[in-house]
Amino acid sequence: MQTLKYKHATLHDAPRLARMNLELIQATAHRNPMNQEQLKQRMAQWLTKEYTAIQFLLENEAIGYALYRQDPEWVYLRQIYIEKPYRQQGYGKQAILWLHNNVWKKQRLRIEVLSKNDPAICFWKALGFEEYALTMELEKPL
């Protein structure tokens, strides 16, 4: 496994991040209906307001990203994505450890994981994360 390099994303990177975000939505069976153009606009808004994105690079090519914001009591990691050919090779763990130690300064980290996304749940638990709360929904009226 190669060592990742890290780069802050700018508005120029919003189209690439939107493409990856769409792939993340599809891979996790998230019910977000936005198309790539809508995701690009949303990503641009996030990057100009409260969120920061860090890209993960191998040989100067982005293979993933993390999107987060600094809240008063923790860092909220909204999205993390690794391109499919690079998954299950340790790059996600390498990225989280680097961010935790170098960017977030070992602050408390909060994430949300879709309850049926077993690979992600296993990933986060392997890093030491524990369940804290359970969000429940009712889609149809009783």
C-alpha positions in Angstrom: 0.0 0.0 0.0 1.3 3.4 -1.0 1.2 6.4 1.3 -1.6 8.8 0.6 -1.0 12.5 0.1 -3.6 15.1 1.2 -4.9 18.3 -0.4 -7.6 20.8 0.7 -10.4 20.9 -1.9 -11.4 24.2 -3.5 -14.5 25.2 -5.5 -12.5 24.0 -8.5 -12.7 20.5 -7.1 -16.5 20.6 -6.6 -17.3 18.6 -9.9 -14.9 15.8 -8.9 -16.3 15.7 -5.4 -19.8 15.6 -6.7 -19.0 12.7 -9.0 -17.6 10.8 -6.0 -20.5 11.8 -3.9 -22.9 10.4 -6.5 -20.9 7.1 -6.4 -21.1 7.1 -2.6 -24.9 7.6 -2.7 -25.2 4.7 -5.2 -22.8 2.4 -3.3 -24.6 2.9 0.0 -28.1 2.8 -1.5 -28.8 6.2 0.1 -32.2 7.6 -1.0 -30.8 11.0 -1.9 -32.4 11.7 -5.4 -30.0 14.5 -6.4 -28.2 14.2 -9.8 -24.5 15.0 -10.3 -25.2 18.7 -11.2 -27.3 19.2 -8.1 -24.6 17.5 -6.0 -22.0 19.8 -7.6 -24.0 22.9 -6.6 -24.6 21.5 -3.1 -20.9 20.7 -2.7 -19.9 24.2 -3.9 -22.3 25.7 -1.2 -20.8 23.5 1.5 -17.3 24.4 0.5 -18.0 28.1 0.7 -19.8 27.9 4.0 -19.4 25.5 6.9 -17.6 22.4 5.4 -14.1 21.6 4.5 -13.0 18.8 2.2 -9.7 17.0 2.0 -8.8 15.0 -1.0 -6.8 11.8 -0.8 -4.2 11.5 -3.5 -2.2 8.6 -5.0 0.4 9.7 -7.5 -1.4 13.1 -7.7 -4.7 11.5 -8.6 -7.6 11.9 -6.2 -8.9 8.5 -5.1 -11.2 9.8 -2.4 -12.2 12.6 0.0 -13.5 13.5 3.4 -16.1 16.2 4.0 -16.3 17.6 7.5 -17.2 20.6 9.6 -15.9 21.7 13.0 -18.7 21.9 15.6 -18.2 23.3 19.1 -17.9 19.9 20.8 -16.7 17.6 18.0 -15.7 17.2 14.3 -18.7 16.1 12.3 -17.5 13.9 9.4 -20.4 14.1 6.9 -18.9 12.0 4.1 -15.8 9.9 3.4 -15.3 8.1 0.1 -12.6 5.9 -1.4 -12.8 5.0 -5.1 -13.9 1.4 -5.7 -10.5 0.0 -7.0 -8.8 1.3 -3.8 -11.2 0.0 -1.2 -10.3 -2.7 1.4 -6.6 -1.9 1.0 -6.2 0.2 4.1 -6.5 3.6 2.4 -9.7 4.6 4.3 -8.0 3.8 7.6 -4.9 5.6 6.6 -6.9 8.7 5.7 -8.9 8.7 8.9 -5.8 8.2 11.1 -4.0 11.0 9.3 -7.0 13.4 9.5 -7.5 12.5 13.2 -3.9 13.1 14.1 -3.0 16.0 11.8 -6.2 18.0 11.0 -8.7 17.3 13.8 -6.0 17.2 16.5 -7.6 14.1 18.1 -10.9 15.8 18.8 -14.0 13.7 19.3 -15.3 12.6 15.9 -19.0 12.2 15.1 -20.3 10.2 12.1 -23.6 8.9 10.8 -23.7 5.5 9.1 -26.8 4.1 7.3 -28.0 1.2 9.4 -28.0 -1.3 6.6 -24.4 -0.4 5.4 -22.7 -3.4 7.1 -19.3 -2.8 5.4 -19.2 0.8 6.8 -20.3 -0.3 10.2 -17.6 -2.9 10.4 -15.0 -0.4 9.1 -15.9 2.2 11.8 -16.1 -0.4 14.6 -12.7 -1.7 13.6 -11.3 1.8 14.1 -12.8 1.8 17.7 -16.1 3.7 17.0 -19.0 2.7 19.2 -22.7 3.2 18.6 -24.1 6.2 20.5 -27.6 6.9 19.2 -30.1 5.3 16.9 -32.1 7.5 14.5 -35.5 6.0 13.5 -38.0 7.1 10.9 -41.5 6.4 9.8 -41.9 6.9 6.1 -45.7 6.2 5.8 -48.5 7.3 8.1 -49.7 4.9 10.7 
